[in-house]
């Protein structure tokens, strides 16, 4: 929704968006001026970078936390995930250049010619690939694309496992949807467009969970049995009423050089599925996998077999987690979170990158968190793994000491206390 830049600034300064911001950021009304200032800052950034614009739109896409189903999505399995109250925000305004120009704070300007949306091999693993791919996907859905300037700011840590990449993809999708689609596509479609751009243009064989959690919002469980038509259901839960805080621990390790590690997981799982006559593990009954175990070991190796064991078990755990949360059975839920974390480390093997000895940041983070929880709460690697973050459910009675103890090891500001955001990709 475009509006005069001066009007936006007046409204933000005057508190006109207090209720909306309090909802998006899960905070009290008196805490919203800091969020309003972020949006005013992206408007300033837009003007400073691209020059004056008569009107602009304001947009947001949240980071996400995976609560259940570690690496099950790319095998057409089940996941449990939630959007969180940190996000990537943008101001966007028209230009007459027929270019999409995107400036993210701290990065180089990225420019896409809207007359040429063909995938480019040399753009793989770049933001330009995502932008070009999403523009192409929206064009194919009927978007009448025209020039647009976008200025982006984020408090979603890059490479941290809270999926800044999905937030970026969803943010661009929300902007393109708002600006260029007469008949708006759904949040689910925005997520699918982001995944398609990442798979086809960016060159990363990711699943759909990250984009879906960011785009749809709140806590949701998703069944990807039919990935073209995923079944998305809300799961109403308030962890604070259970005496729990959701913490994301930044291990300090970066995902940047680990694309091959991530790509190997779906490749291993698909190789096992192929031996058993399927495309992905969801196509193959567990009993069929067991019957073909010797041949799977021979053709795929033991690591692939262990990863398959994890995917089958974690897929089943998601349904149990959903049932536990809906019954307010947090003891069972926490036990399942712990089981998932152990399975990821032992079977999926996505805690320590292959061959790493001196640097095992995620493993140290998990070990320290378990120690300081003294048998309470739950801890697990989440997301892609290997680097980034660890998830902890921390009793509120231990929260202050836990945060201080973890930050003494990891560094100040690396224990993020988050809330579940009730809305996904948003037009302010």
C-alpha positions in Angstrom: 0.0 0.0 0.0 1.7 3.2 -1.2 1.4 6.4 0.8 3.1 9.7 0.9 6.5 9.4 2.5 5.9 12.5 4.6 2.5 11.1 5.8 4.2 7.8 6.8 6.7 9.7 8.8 4.1 11.8 10.6 2.0 8.7 11.4 5.0 6.8 12.7 6.1 9.6 14.9 2.6 10.3 16.1 1.8 6.8 17.2 -0.8 6.1 14.5 0.5 2.5 14.0 1.0 1.7 17.7 -1.5 -1.1 17.8 -0.2 -2.7 14.6 3.4 -2.6 15.8 2.5 -4.0 19.2 0.9 -7.0 17.6 3.7 -7.6 15.1 6.5 -7.3 17.7 4.7 -8.9 20.6 5.4 -6.0 22.9 3.6 -3.4 25.0 2.4 -0.2 23.3 5.0 1.8 25.1 7.7 -0.3 23.5 6.6 0.4 19.9 8.4 3.8 19.3 11.7 1.8 18.7 9.9 -0.2 16.0 8.4 2.9 14.5 11.9 4.4 14.4 13.1 1.4 12.3 10.4 2.0 9.7 11.2 5.8 9.6 14.8 4.8 9.1 14.1 2.7 6.1 12.2 5.5 4.6 15.2 7.7 5.1 17.4 5.0 3.7 15.2 4.8 0.6 15.5 8.6 0.0 19.3 8.7 0.7 20.0 5.8 -1.6 17.7 6.4 -4.5 16.6 10.1 -4.2 13.2 11.6 -3.3 10.0 9.6 -3.9 6.5 11.0 -3.7 5.1 7.8 -2.2 6.3 4.5 -0.7 5.1 1.3 0.9 6.3 -0.4 4.1 6.7 -4.1 4.5 7.9 -6.8 7.0 8.8 -10.5 6.9 9.7 -12.3 10.1 12.4 -14.8 10.9 11.3 -18.2 11.9 12.0 -21.0 14.4 11.6 -24.6 13.5 10.0 -26.3 16.5 9.7 -29.8 15.1 10.7 -31.8 12.0 14.4 -31.2 11.4 15.1 -31.8 7.7 11.7 -33.5 7.1 10.3 -30.9 4.7 12.4 -31.8 1.7 11.3 -35.4 2.1 7.6 -34.3 1.9 7.2 -34.8 5.7 5.7 -32.9 8.5 7.0 -29.9 10.3 6.1 -27.6 13.2 7.3 -24.1 13.0 6.6 -20.5 14.1 7.4 -17.0 13.0 9.2 -14.9 15.6 9.3 -11.2 16.5 12.5 -10.3 14.7 12.2 -9.3 11.1 13.4 -7.9 7.9 11.6 -4.6 6.9 11.6 -2.5 3.8 10.4 0.7 2.2 9.6 0.4 -1.5 8.8 3.1 -4.1 8.3 3.2 -7.9 11.0 4.2 -10.3 10.8 4.8 -14.1 13.8 2.7 -15.0 12.1 -0.7 -15.5 14.6 -2.0 -12.9 14.2 -3.6 -9.5 16.9 -1.9 -7.4 17.4 -3.3 -3.9 19.7 -1.9 -1.3 20.1 -4.0 1.9 21.9 -2.2 4.7 25.5 -3.3 4.8 25.5 -4.9 1.3 26.1 -3.8 -2.3 23.3 -2.4 -4.4 21.6 -5.1 -6.4 19.9 -4.2 -9.7 17.7 -6.4 -11.9 16.6 -5.5 -15.4 13.0 -6.4 -15.5 13.2 -7.0 -19.3 15.5 -9.9 -18.7 14.4 -12.4 -16.1 16.2 -15.5 -17.5 18.1 -17.5 -14.9 21.9 -16.9 -15.1 24.4 -19.5 -14.0 26.9 -16.8 -12.9 24.3 -15.4 -10.5 23.9 -18.6 -8.5 24.3 -18.1 -4.7 23.6 -14.4 -5.0 20.7 -12.1 -4.0 20.4 -11.2 -7.6 19.3 -14.7 -8.4 16.5 -14.6 -5.8 15.3 -11.3 -7.1 15.3 -12.3 -10.7 13.7 -15.6 -9.9 10.9 -14.1 -7.9 10.2 -11.5 -10.5 9.9 -14.2 -13.1 7.5 -16.3 -10.9 5.3 -13.3 -10.3 5.4 -12.3 -14.0 4.2 -15.9 -14.8 1.3 -15.4 -12.4 0.2 -12.2 -14.2 2.1 -9.5 -12.5 2.6 -6.3 -14.6 6.1 -5.5 -13.3 7.6 -2.0 -13.4 10.5 -0.3 -11.9 10.8 -0.4 -8.1 13.4 0.9 -5.5 13.6 -1.1 -2.3 15.6 -0.3 0.9 15.9 -3.1 3.4 16.9 -3.3 7.1 17.0 -6.4 9.2 17.5 -7.5 12.8 17.4 -11.2 11.7 21.0 -12.4 12.2 22.4 -13.6 8.9 23.6 -17.2 8.9 22.1 -17.7 12.3 19.6 -20.5 11.6 16.6 -18.1 12.1 16.4 -18.0 8.3 17.3 -14.5 7.2 17.3 -16.0 3.6 13.6 -17.0 3.9 12.7 -13.7 5.4 14.4 -12.0 2.4 12.5 -14.2 0.0 9.2 -13.6 1.7 9.8 -9.9 2.0 10.4 -9.5 -1.7 7.4 -11.7 -2.4 5.1 -9.5 -0.2 6.4 -6.4 -1.9 5.9 -7.8 -5.5 2.5 -9.1 -4.5 1.4 -5.8 -3.1 2.7 -3.6 -5.8 2.1 -5.6 -9.0 -0.6 -8.3 -8.5 -4.2 -7.3 -9.2 -5.4 -10.6 -7.8 -3.2 -11.2 -4.8 -1.5 -14.6 -4.3 -1.7 -16.3 -0.9 1.0 -16.4 1.8 1.4 -20.1 0.9 2.0 -19.1 -2.8 4.5 -16.5 -1.7 6.4 -19.1 0.2 6.4 -21.5 -2.8 7.7 -18.7 -5.1 10.6 -18.1 -2.7 11.5 -21.8 -2.6 11.3 -22.0 -6.4 13.6 -19.0 -6.8 16.1 -20.5 -4.3 15.9 -23.9 -6.0 16.0 -22.9 -9.7 17.8 -19.5 -9.8 19.9 -19.5 -6.6 20.9 -23.2 -7.0 20.2 -24.4 -3.5 17.9 -27.5 -3.0 16.1 -26.2 0.0 12.8 -27.4 1.4 9.7 -25.2 1.9 9.4 -25.0 5.7 11.5 -21.8 6.2 9.6 -19.8 3.7 6.2 -21.1 4.8 6.8 -20.3 8.5 7.9 -16.8 7.6 5.1 -16.1 5.2 2.1 -17.7 7.0 3.1 -16.7 10.5 2.2 -17.8 14.1 2.8 -21.5 15.0 1.8 -23.8 12.3 2.1 -27.5 11.5 2.6 -28.3 7.8 2.2 -31.6 6.0 4.1 -31.6 2.7 2.8 -35.0 1.5 1.6 -33.2 -1.5 4.2 -30.4 -1.8 2.1 -28.5 -4.4 -0.8 -28.3 -1.9 0.7 -28.4 1.6 -1.7 -28.8 4.4 -1.2 -25.9 6.9 -2.9 -25.9 10.3 -2.6 -23.4 13.1 -1.4 -24.7 16.6 -2.5 -22.3 19.3 0.0 -22.3 22.2 1.4 -19.8 24.6 4.7 -20.9 25.9 4.8 -18.2 28.6 1.7 -19.6 30.2 3.5 -22.9 30.5 6.3 -21.1 32.3 8.7 -21.4 29.3 10.7 -18.9 27.3 11.8 -19.6 23.7 15.5 -18.8 23.4 17.6 -18.8 20.2 21.3 -19.2 20.9 23.7 -17.9 18.3 26.7 -20.2 18.2 28.8 -17.7 16.2 29.4 -20.1 13.4 28.3 -19.0 9.9 26.5 -21.0 7.2 28.4 -19.4 4.3 30.7 -22.2 3.3 28.5 -25.1 4.1 26.2 -25.4 1.1 27.6 -28.8 0.2 26.9 -30.1 3.7 23.3 -29.0 3.4 22.8 -30.3 -0.1 24.2 -33.7 1.0 21.3 -34.3 3.4 18.4 -34.3 0.9 20.7 -36.1 -1.6 21.4 -38.9 0.9 17.7 -39.2 1.7 16.6 -39.3 -1.9 19.3 -41.9 -2.7 17.8 -44.2 0.0 14.3 -43.5 -1.3 15.4 -44.4 -4.8 16.7 -47.8 -3.7 13.3 -48.5 -2.1 11.4 -47.4 -5.2 10.4 -43.9 -4.2 11.5 -40.3 -5.0 11.6 -39.1 -1.4 11.3 -40.9 1.9 7.6 -40.0 2.4 7.0 -42.2 -0.7 8.5 -45.2 1.1 6.8 -47.0 4.1 9.2 -47.5 7.0 8.8 -51.3 6.7 9.9 -51.1 3.1 13.0 -49.1 4.1 13.8 -51.8 6.7 13.4 -54.6 4.3 15.8 -52.9 1.9 18.3 -51.8 4.6 21.2 -54.0 3.4 20.9 -52.8 -0.2 20.5 -49.2 1.0 23.8 -49.6 3.0 25.5 -51.1 0.0 24.4 -48.4 -2.5 24.1 -45.3 -0.4 26.4 -45.8 2.6 25.7 -45.9 6.3 25.5 -42.1 6.8 22.5 -42.0 4.3 20.8 -44.9 6.1 21.2 -43.2 9.5 19.8 -39.9 8.1 16.8 -41.9 6.8 16.2 -43.3 10.3 16.2 -39.7 11.6 13.7 -38.4 9.0 11.2 -41.3 9.7 11.4 -40.8 13.4 11.3 -37.0 13.4 8.3 -37.0 11.0 6.4 -39.1 13.5 7.5 -36.9 16.4 5.9 -33.8 14.8 2.4 -35.3 15.0 3.1 -36.2 18.7 4.3 -32.7 19.4 1.2 -31.2 17.9 -1.0 -33.5 20.0 1.0 -32.6 23.1 0.7 -28.9 22.6 -3.0 -29.0 21.8 -3.4 -30.9 25.1 -1.2 -28.5 27.0 1.0 -31.4 27.8 4.3 -29.5 27.9 6.2 -32.3 29.7 5.7 -34.6 26.7 6.4 -31.8 24.3 9.7 -31.0 25.9 10.7 -34.7 25.9 10.0 -34.9 22.2 12.1 -31.8 21.6 14.9 -33.4 23.4 14.5 -36.6 21.4 14.6 -34.7 18.2 17.8 -32.9 19.1 19.5 -36.2 20.0 18.4 -37.7 16.7 19.7 -34.8 14.7 23.1 -35.1 16.3 23.4 -38.9 16.3 21.6 -39.9 13.1 21.1 -36.9 10.9 24.6 -35.7 11.8 24.0 -32.0 11.2 25.6 -30.6 14.3 29.4 -30.9 13.4 30.5 -30.4 9.7 32.5 -33.3 8.4 36.1 -33.1 9.3 35.8 -30.1 11.7 37.8 -30.5 14.9 38.8 -27.0 16.2 35.5 -25.4 15.3 32.4 -27.2 16.7 30.5 -24.2 17.8 27.0 -25.7 17.6 28.0 -28.7 19.6 29.6 -26.6 22.4 26.5 -24.4 22.5 24.2 -27.4 22.9 26.5 -28.9 25.6 26.6 -25.6 27.6 22.9 -25.0 27.3 22.1 -28.5 28.6 24.5 -28.0 31.5 22.9 -24.7 32.6 19.4 -26.0 32.3 20.1 -28.7 34.9 17.8 -31.2 33.3 14.9 -28.8 32.8 13.5 -27.4 29.6 14.9 -28.7 26.3 17.6 -28.0 23.8 18.1 -28.9 20.1 19.8 -27.9 16.9 17.3 -26.5 14.5 17.1 -25.4 10.9 19.8 -26.6 8.6 22.3 -27.2 11.4 26.1 -27.3 11.1 26.3 -23.6 12.0 23.9 -20.9 13.2 21.7 -21.4 16.2 20.4 -23.7 18.8 16.9 -23.6 20.2 16.2 -23.8 23.9 13.0 -23.9 25.9 14.0 -22.3 29.2 11.9 -22.2 32.4 11.1 -18.6 33.2 12.5 -19.1 36.7 15.9 -19.8 35.1 15.8 -17.3 32.2 17.9 -14.5 33.6 20.7 -16.7 34.9 20.6 -18.9 31.7 20.9 -15.8 29.5 23.9 -14.5 31.5 25.6 -17.9 31.6 25.2 -18.5 27.9 26.3 -15.0 26.9 29.4 -15.4 29.1 30.4 -18.2 26.7 29.0 -17.1 23.4 29.2 -13.3 23.7 26.9 -10.6 24.6 23.6 -10.4 22.7 23.8 -14.0 21.5 21.0 -15.4 23.6 17.8 -14.1 21.9 14.6 -14.3 23.9 11.9 -14.4 21.3 8.1 -14.5 21.1 5.9 -16.1 18.5 4.7 -13.5 16.1 1.0 -13.8 15.2 1.4 -12.7 11.6 3.8 -13.6 8.8 4.7 -11.5 5.8 3.0 -8.1 6.3 2.1 -4.9 4.6 2.2 -2.2 7.2 
